[in-house]
Amino acid sequence: ARWLWSTILRREIKDVQIKFNNSPIRKDRKKLLPSGNGVTPDHIYKFPEQYGLSNQLLMVDTEVIKELKNALGGESLLDFVSPEFANIANDAYLRIGSPAVSSENAWTVFGLLLPEVRKGVPPDAYYDS
C-alpha cells in the first residue's frame, strides 16, 4: 500500500502544481499583481513584460539547491518503501496491466496488486515498517 500511495501522492502533487499555475486569476482591483482576463501565474512568470513587470528572479546556485534537496532525502523523499521493494511492486504493477490509479480506486488496485507483490517477495524477506 505504501508504494501505491507514494505513486499517487507524486502524481497528485504534480497535478495540483499544473492546475494552480495554469488557472486564471480572478479579477481583483486590490491585487498588486495582474488578475482577470484569463491571466495565469504561469503566463505572468513567462511573460512579465506583458504586464508591465520585470523578471525579479534571483540567480541561485543549482548545486546549493541539489545539496539542500539531498539533505531532505533527495529523490527518495516521497519513497515510502525500500528501492528493492519498489522494484518488486513496480514489476507486479506491470503484471496487472498498469491500470490507471487514483485516490478513488487505490484500494481496488491494491487488491489486484497484493497477490502479485507476494509472488515477487522471497519467503524469508523482511521489510522495515
C-alpha positions as CSV (number, residue, x, y, z in Angstrom):
1,A,0.0,0.0,0.0
2,R,2.8,2.4,0.8
3,W,4.3,2.0,-2.7
4,L,0.9,2.7,-4.3
5,W,0.2,5.8,-2.1
6,S,3.7,7.1,-2.9
7,T,2.9,6.8,-6.6
8,I,-0.5,8.6,-6.2
9,L,1.0,11.3,-4.0
10,R,3.7,12.2,-6.5
11,R,1.1,12.5,-9.3
12,E,-1.4,14.4,-7.2
13,I,1.3,17.0,-6.2
14,K,2.3,17.4,-9.9
15,D,-1.4,17.7,-10.9
16,V,-2.1,20.4,-8.3
17,Q,1.0,22.3,-9.4
18,I,-0.1,22.3,-13.0
19,K,-3.7,23.2,-12.2
20,F,-2.7,26.1,-9.9
21,N,-0.1,27.6,-12.3
22,N,-2.5,27.4,-15.3
23,S,-5.7,28.5,-13.6
24,P,-6.8,32.1,-14.4
25,I,-6.6,34.6,-11.5
26,R,-9.9,36.1,-10.6
27,K,-10.1,39.9,-11.2
28,D,-9.3,41.8,-8.1
29,R,-8.6,45.5,-8.2
30,K,-6.9,45.3,-4.8
31,K,-4.2,43.0,-6.0
32,L,-0.8,44.4,-6.9
33,L,-0.2,41.6,-9.4
34,P,-2.2,41.2,-12.7
35,S,-5.6,39.5,-12.4
36,G,-8.6,38.9,-14.6
37,N,-8.8,38.4,-18.4
38,G,-7.5,34.9,-18.3
39,V,-4.2,35.8,-16.6
40,T,-2.5,32.7,-15.1
41,P,0.5,32.5,-12.8
42,D,2.4,30.6,-15.4
43,H,1.8,33.3,-18.1
44,I,2.9,36.1,-15.7
45,Y,6.1,34.1,-14.9
46,K,6.9,33.5,-18.5
47,F,6.0,37.0,-19.9
48,P,6.2,39.5,-17.0
49,E,6.9,42.4,-19.5
50,Q,3.3,41.9,-20.9
51,Y,2.0,43.1,-17.6
52,G,4.4,46.0,-17.0
53,L,6.6,43.8,-14.8
54,S,10.2,42.7,-15.0
55,N,11.9,39.5,-14.1
56,Q,12.8,39.7,-10.5
57,L,14.0,36.2,-10.1
58,L,17.3,35.7,-8.2
59,M,20.0,33.6,-9.7
60,V,20.6,30.7,-7.4
61,D,23.5,28.2,-7.5
62,T,21.8,24.9,-8.5
63,E,24.4,22.9,-6.6
64,V,23.2,24.5,-3.4
65,I,19.6,23.5,-4.3
66,K,20.8,19.9,-5.0
67,E,22.6,19.8,-1.7
68,L,19.5,21.1,0.2
69,K,17.3,18.6,-1.6
70,N,19.6,15.7,-0.8
71,A,19.8,16.8,2.8
72,L,16.0,16.4,2.9
73,G,16.0,13.0,1.3
74,G,16.6,13.7,-2.3
75,E,14.6,11.9,-4.9
76,S,13.6,9.3,-2.3
77,L,11.8,11.9,-0.1
78,L,8.4,10.6,-1.2
79,D,9.5,6.9,-1.4
80,F,7.7,5.1,1.4
81,V,9.4,1.8,0.7
82,S,12.9,0.5,0.0
83,P,14.3,0.6,-3.5
84,E,14.2,-3.3,-3.6
85,F,10.6,-3.4,-2.6
86,A,9.8,-0.6,-5.1
87,N,11.2,-2.8,-7.9
88,I,9.0,-5.7,-6.7
89,A,5.9,-3.5,-6.6
90,N,6.6,-1.9,-9.9
91,D,7.1,-5.3,-11.6
92,A,3.8,-6.5,-10.0
93,Y,2.1,-3.3,-11.2
94,L,3.2,-4.1,-14.8
95,R,2.0,-7.6,-14.5
96,I,-1.6,-6.5,-13.6
97,G,-1.5,-4.2,-16.7
98,S,-0.5,-0.9,-15.1
99,P,-4.1,0.3,-14.5
100,A,-4.8,4.0,-14.0
101,V,-4.7,4.6,-10.3
102,S,-6.1,7.5,-8.2
103,S,-7.1,8.1,-4.7
104,E,-10.6,7.0,-5.7
105,N,-9.6,3.5,-6.8
106,A,-6.4,2.9,-4.9
107,W,-7.8,0.2,-2.7
108,T,-9.2,-1.7,-5.7
109,V,-5.8,-1.5,-7.5
110,F,-4.1,-2.5,-4.2
111,G,-6.4,-5.6,-4.1
112,L,-5.1,-6.6,-7.6
113,L,-1.5,-5.7,-6.8
114,L,-1.1,-7.6,-3.4
115,P,-1.2,-11.2,-4.8
116,E,1.3,-10.2,-7.5
117,V,3.6,-8.5,-5.0
118,R,3.5,-11.6,-2.8
119,K,4.7,-13.6,-5.8
120,G,7.8,-11.4,-6.0
121,V,8.8,-11.3,-2.3
122,P,11.2,-14.1,-1.2
123,P,9.7,-16.1,1.7
124,D,12.4,-15.1,4.1
125,A,12.3,-11.4,3.3
126,Y,11.5,-8.8,5.9
127,Y,10.8,-5.2,5.3
128,D,11.1,-2.5,7.9
129,S,7.9,-0.6,8.6
